[in-house]
Amino acid sequence: MNAAARMFNQGVLSRGWAVSFLLERAQVSIIILMLVIITSALSMVYVTNQTRGLNASLQQTQVERDHMHVQWGQLLLEKSTWMMQARVQQIAEDKLNMVFPAGKSVVVVAE
């Protein structure tokens, strides 16, 4: 019989010995510490991934905001163009057949 078989038959490598060997206080502490380190590392990877995703979303939202700001400026410019006095007067004369009153037909009311 070889040496490993003899040790197994004598109980040196039996299950109780292996469990008692693995479950010594220092080794349990090391195993728990390793699990905590692995969990911490995986948590850090997860948080880093979430941060990158949120930063990408933030940048996209800022680009949309800038685009809308430019569009708002263009709409304000268009509004001021549509409300110009000369344009309003031209539309009133052409479409509504309105005329600007003569100077002597204008009456100023004092308060």
C-alpha positions in Angstrom: 0.0 0.0 0.0 1.3 3.4 -0.8 1.8 6.2 1.7 -1.3 8.2 0.7 -3.5 5.2 1.0 -2.1 4.4 4.5 -2.7 8.0 5.6 -6.2 7.9 4.4 -6.9 4.6 6.2 -5.3 6.0 9.4 -7.7 9.0 9.3 -5.0 11.6 8.6 -6.7 12.6 5.4 -10.2 11.9 6.5 -13.0 14.5 6.2 -13.0 15.4 9.9 -9.3 16.3 9.8 -9.7 18.3 6.6 -12.6 20.3 8.1 -10.8 20.9 11.3 -7.7 22.0 9.5 -9.6 24.4 7.2 -11.7 25.8 9.9 -8.9 27.1 12.2 -9.6 30.6 13.5 -6.8 32.3 11.5 -7.8 30.6 8.3 -11.4 31.5 8.7 -10.4 35.1 9.2 -8.3 35.0 6.1 -11.1 33.5 4.0 -13.6 36.1 5.3 -11.1 38.9 4.6 -10.6 37.6 1.0 -14.3 37.5 0.4 -14.7 41.1 1.7 -11.8 42.2 -0.6 -13.4 40.5 -3.6 -16.8 41.9 -2.8 -15.2 45.4 -2.5 -13.4 45.0 -5.8 -16.6 43.9 -7.6 -18.5 46.8 -6.0 -15.9 49.3 -7.2 -16.1 47.9 -10.8 -19.9 48.2 -10.6 -19.8 51.8 -9.3 -17.2 52.8 -11.9 -19.4 51.4 -14.7 -22.5 53.3 -13.3 -20.5 56.5 -13.1 -19.3 56.2 -16.7 -22.9 55.6 -17.8 -24.2 58.6 -15.9 -21.4 60.8 -17.3 -22.3 59.8 -20.8 -26.0 60.5 -20.1 -25.0 63.9 -18.6 -22.9 64.8 -21.7 -25.8 63.9 -24.0 -28.2 66.0 -22.0 -25.9 68.9 -22.1 -25.6 68.6 -25.9 -29.4 68.6 -26.2 -29.6 71.6 -23.8 -27.1 73.6 -26.0 -29.0 72.6 -29.1 -32.3 73.8 -27.6 -30.6 77.0 -26.4 -29.5 77.8 -30.0 -33.0 76.9 -31.3 -34.6 79.3 -28.7 -32.3 82.1 -29.9 -33.4 81.5 -33.4 -37.1 81.5 -32.5 -36.6 84.8 -30.6 -35.0 86.3 -33.7 -37.8 85.0 -35.9 -40.4 86.5 -33.5 -38.7 89.9 -33.6 -38.7 89.7 -37.4 -42.4 88.9 -37.6 -43.2 91.7 -35.2 -41.3 94.5 -37.0 -43.4 97.7 -37.3 -42.9 97.9 -41.1 -44.0 94.4 -41.7 -47.1 94.8 -39.6 -48.0 98.0 -41.4 -47.4 96.3 -44.8 -49.8 93.4 -43.9 -52.4 95.8 -42.5 -52.3 97.8 -45.8 -52.3 94.9 -48.2 -54.6 92.3 -46.5 -56.9 94.5 -44.4 -57.0 97.5 -46.7 -56.1 99.8 -43.8 -54.5 103.2 -44.4 -52.4 105.4 -42.2 -54.5 108.4 -41.1 -53.6 111.9 -42.3 -52.1 114.2 -39.8 -55.2 116.4 -39.4 -57.5 113.4 -38.8 -55.5 112.2 -35.8 -57.0 113.3 -32.5 -54.9 113.3 -29.3 -56.9 112.8 -26.2 -55.4 114.5 -23.0 -56.0 112.9 -19.7 
